[in-house]
């Protein structure tokens, strides 16, 4: 059976749902990790903490990832890079598969 845009197959729905929900999953992972780390910071000034918290909560998919990459996080650098770069890499792969599955 041929899969076209007018009659997508199960693979298209499967990959499409991953492409749709994965940004929400990344947000639900990065934001709490970043907020947890930010809550334990004693060496940052109050304004920096509020600015990072604002960025994480208002723009969660970019704010949490940005804090983990560029903020003064207490987590190990390897953990932070794996979490953010790995999440972005998986997202890009799923988006590419989603595009390919519709062709």
For each residue, the residues with C-beta under 8 A, 3 or more apart:
1: 9
2:
3: 7 8 9 11 12 101
4: 7 8
5: 8 102
6:
7: 3 4
8: 3 4 5 12 13 16 101 102
9: 1 3 12 13
10: 13 14
11: 3 14 15 101
12: 3 8 9 15 16 98 101 102
13: 8 9 10 16 17
14: 10 11 17 18
15: 11 12 18 19 94 97 98 101
16: 8 12 13 19 20 98 101 102
17: 13 14 20 21
18: 14 15 21 22 94 98
19: 15 16 22 94 95 97 98
20: 16 17 23
21: 17 18 24 25
22: 18 19 25 26 90 91 94
23: 20 26 27 61 91
24: 21 27 28
25: 21 22 28 29
26: 22 23 29 30 61 65 87 91
27: 23 24 30 31 60 61 64
28: 24 25 31 32
29: 25 26 32 33 64 83 87
30: 26 27 33 34 60 61 64 65 68 83 84 87
31: 27 28 34 35 56 57 60 63 64
32: 28 29 35 36
33: 29 30 36 37 64 68 75 83
34: 30 31 37 38 52 56 63 64 67 68 71 73
35: 31 32 38 39 53 56 57 64
36: 32 33 39 40
37: 33 34 40 41 67 68 73 74 75
38: 34 35 41 44 49 52 53 56 67 71
39: 35 36
40: 36 37 74
41: 37 38 44 49 72 74
42:
43: 72
44: 38 41 48 49 52 72
45: 48 49
46: 49 50
47: 50 51
48: 44 45 51 52
49: 38 41 44 45 46 52 53
50: 46 47 53 54
51: 47 48 54 55
52: 34 38 44 48 49 55 56 63 67 71
53: 35 38 49 50 56 57
54: 50 51 57 58
55: 51 52 58 59 62 63 66 67
56: 31 34 35 38 52 53 59 60 63 64 67
57: 31 35 53 54 60 63
58: 54 55 63
59: 55 56 62 63
60: 27 30 31 56 57 63 64
61: 23 26 27 30 64 65
62: 55 59 65 66
63: 31 34 52 55 56 57 58 59 60 66 67
64: 27 29 30 31 33 34 35 56 60 61 67 68
65: 26 30 61 62 68 69 84 87 88
66: 55 62 63 69 70 71
67: 34 37 38 52 55 56 63 64 70 71 73
68: 30 33 34 37 64 65 71 73 75 80 83 84
69: 65 66 80 81 84
70: 66 67
71: 34 38 52 66 67 68
72: 41 43 44
73: 34 37 67 68 80
74: 37 40 41
75: 33 37 68 79 80
76: 79 80
77: 80 81
78: 81 82
79: 75 76 82 83
80: 68 69 73 75 76 77 83 84
81: 69 77 78 84 85 86
82: 78 79 85 86
83: 29 30 33 68 79 80 86 87
84: 30 65 68 69 80 81 87 88
85: 81 82 88 89
86: 81 82 83 89 90
87: 26 29 30 65 83 84 90 91
88: 65 84 85 91 92
89: 85 86 92 93
90: 22 86 87 93 94
91: 22 23 26 87 88 94 95
92: 88 89 95 96
93: 89 90 96 97
94: 15 18 19 22 90 91 97 98
95: 19 91 92 98 99
96: 92 93 99 100
97: 15 19 93 94 100 101
98: 12 15 16 18 19 94 95 101 102
99: 95 96 102 103
100: 96 97 103
101: 3 8 11 12 15 16 97 98
102: 5 8 12 16 98 99
103: 99 100
